[in-house]
Structures are given as structure tokens and as C-alpha cells.
């Protein structure tokens, strides 16, 4: 572990929801380190806290206590707007239900993160087309999400997550809504992306078919990390 | 991101047009009903609007509107003329009479206007057939264009010389005029004052109003005050007289309440349809908004997107609604019984304000959902 560059580190992350008697502790002091250039899988049964942890790592939720260090920057030092800007620049998301905008073509959907960062539209669309070619969907660039299969939509979502070249890619159950073949294609793509230098890729999953793709498997249970397995 | 907001809005055509037509329908109701209301109120003041050449109206102290005239005596005219600041003052007769078409024998109630024999003050400005000089001929009268149709038949070509009878007195048509349509769908018959008093049963006092003009440089309002002090009559400027008449109808009839309810309904229905459709549009896109938020769009950015969408819906809906209202008035302006109905520009402004309120309400309801939206929703 010492020879690897740590991209994401959780330091005693605790997350509680609710107040008073209704208060529920979902994460009980999570301490993990996720190195770059690896594909890390976050696995565990439903309700074990995977989604909460990934939301905190991605900066979408604030921990009740503890901190997350992303590429040597503690999130606690990025209040409000700065955290949003940091997220826009450094984090890419792949969602289980793709969350593509139905009124936008594949290219336009992919261009969104660049538009958020203020890249002029023609330039953003041009870059989006390049990334679509990379995920082998160049021929579908002008189609709406409703005209694409589930696997194709997820590849568009991956292209969207990569177009602004984020250092952290967070994937939530990327294969859950896909058949075996499409799931395999998507995981191969994510794996290819993960090994690129300086990038952290975390995939939340309980799909056993994808476990083979992971370099590191972080197992969770009842809000705790119970096991970390590394192939390297 | 404005471009993304635009694409999101127009991407689902059914919802887009549903929202736009919600606003358009509300605007149509508001602008059309308000215009009809305003036009109706203007029609109640037609007698005042049709007198263009006198700035001051003098009449009995107890009179409440121009339809219920309490006549003045001839000596009252001289009292008004004697008030300092009055340049000139003349008689003006207004009453209702029953006219019989001597060719067909049919009756119509008419509004009878008697103009000062010498000066013809209060005469119509726009004469469609004949000339004002002809009104000096024996038994002569003129009638408004709609009144000609009421008296002689719809679609009848204008033919001067036709005769009617009022109070057993023969009248000969010498002209057709274009004037403001009255509240009642009665013909307006113009004649000389001396002729008018023969068209109605005799009374001791017959002079309905005194029309006066202030001396040059003297404000009409000041002259009105002097007349009121000197004669104890009511004296109003032309504009005051217009509101005096409209005010009576506003206070004493159910017209404003009924139209007010319709206008309010237009506003409520417009707000409800537009608000609900727009709100549902936002709710159905809530995951997409969540995804955008996760990807780094701030609340301010999302607010801008929602406001842009609302503004587009508002502008297009407003354009369609006001356009449809304008089309209605344009296509009905030739109809005799709808003469005088039009859409004042102020109504278009009012509808714009209403639509702005509708859009702000609809946006606010939607924005509340977006503002409190946790970006982590995208993982649920």
C-alpha cells in the first residue's frame, strides 16, 4: 500500500440521520484508503451504508464527523460553493438509472459537465463527440436516450462522466439494470478507464458478476468496513 | 446551461404545449373579459364621449347618471353663462323616445339627443352620410350607423330621406353618423334642440344639461367649482363626467362583480394549469435536476434554468393569449351589436402583469423542490 498513491482517504467518517430518539447512525467510523489507477469495488448487502459512503466521498453529503481527503484536499476545507466547484471539476458520476436528460441527444448529454464548467457549446459538443467515439457510440451521437438500449445509455453516461477528465469516477450499480453482455461491456470500459494514471474509480455494486474486474474489494456490513481485499 | 434548460423544456412537446396553453388560456380569459368589461363601461359613458367640443357639463344636483335626467329650466342656462370664467354655455338635450318606422310600422326605443340650434355643440364629428348643415332642415334628424340598422333593417343600404315618427311628429333622415355605441342597444337620434323637444311629450322643464367652455387660460376644474358655488348644480369636467357615469355603473350594478369573478377565475385557472403543469414538469425531472446538481450545477444555476423555462412559457403563453384576444376583437369589430368593443393597451399590460405573477408563483413552487433537493437523490 505504501508504494501506491492514495487518491481518496476516509478518516473516521461517521454519518447520522435524524434527531433525538429518531437518530440513526448509518456509518460507524469508516477508515479506508483508495489508491489511484485501480478499480475499487464497494460491496455489501442492501442497507449496509454503501450509497451513503459513496455520497460522502463524492461530496454530495456531509459527514456528521470525520473527514474525506480527496487528492490531498480535505473536504472539510472546501465549504459550500468551493466543494461544488471541486466536484464539478474532479468528480464524474455514473448512475444506476443513467439519469440522462431525455430531451438531449447522446452528444448533448455528454457535453453537460463541460457546459457546467463554462466551456463554449461548440467546443463542448466537439469534445463530447470524441468521448462518444471512445466508448464506441460515435454512430449514435445524435440519438436521444429513448432511442438507445440500456447498455448504450450506460456507455453514454460513462462518456458523460469522463468528458471533463475527472480524477475520481464514482459508479453506482452501473450494471444493475443491464443484461450480462451489456454489463460486461460496461465493466470492461470502466476498468480501462480506471487504470489510467492518477484516477480513482470506485464502483458500488452487489452484482457478483463484476467482482472479477476489481483490483480492490471493500466489503461493508452494518455501516462498517469489514474487509478489504486487494489483488495486488 | 440556458441551452440545456431550453432543451429540457421543449423536449417533451406535450408538456411544453400543455404548460404554454395553460398560461395562454388564463391570459385569454383575463384580457378578453377585462376588455369586454372596459368596453362596456365605456359604452355607459357614450353620451359623454360623443361630445367632443365642450369641456364642462352642468346638471341637476341630485342627478346620479346621464340616463336619469332631471331637467333644468331655461333660466338656469343664463345663470351658468353668468359665472365668471365661463366663455360660453349652451343647451343639451338627452332623453329616450319611441320611434316608429313609417315604412314598416315597427317601433324602436331611441336615445334622443338635442343639439343647441345655433352652435350645434355636441354634434358628431364623423358623418358617414349627409352633412351637419342638413340638420337645420325641418323635421331633420341623424342616426348612428348601428341605429340605422336597428331602425331600418340589418344590411339595408344607407338611404337618406327615410322617415320615422316620434310623439306624432315626423322625422326625416338627413344623415348617418359614426359615434361611440351606447350601453343599451338603442339607436342614437341626433336633432336640433327645438326639434328634440317636439319628439317627446311636453314637460315644463326640458333642458337636460348645460355644456360650457371655460375662458382661455382658466382651468376647467376651477370653472366647475365656480359654477357649483354660484348655481348649486353639479359641474364636471369631461373626464370627471366620464368617471361620474362609469362610477355609477360600478357602484350600482352587478357588472363589475360578475366580470371581476370571471377575470379572477381566468387568473386562478391560468395559475392552476400553468403552475401544476410546470410543477409536475419539475417533479418529473427531479432526478435530472439532482444529477445536474451532483455534477456541479449550483442552486443559483438551477434557479436560472427554471426561471428561464418559466419565462419562455410565460412569454409564449402571453403572446398566444393576448393574440387570441386581439383576434377575437378584430374579427368581431364589424358586428353591429359588438360595436365599441376593443382591447385597450392597458389590458395587455394588465395581462402581462398577471402572467408575470402566474409565472413567479409557478416557478417558486417548482424552485422550492429544486432548492431543497439533495444531490445524493441520484443514488437512491
Interface residues (C-beta under 8 A of the other chain):
Chain A: X51 X54 X55 X58 X60 X61 X81 X84 X85 X87 X88 X89 X93 X95 X96 X97 X99 X101 X102 X103 X104 X108 X112 X113 X115 X116 X117 X121 X172 X204
Chain B: X1 X3 X4 X7 X8 X9 X10 X11 X12 X287 X288 X290 X291 X292 X294 X295 X296 X297 X298 X301 X374 X375 X376 X378 X379 X380
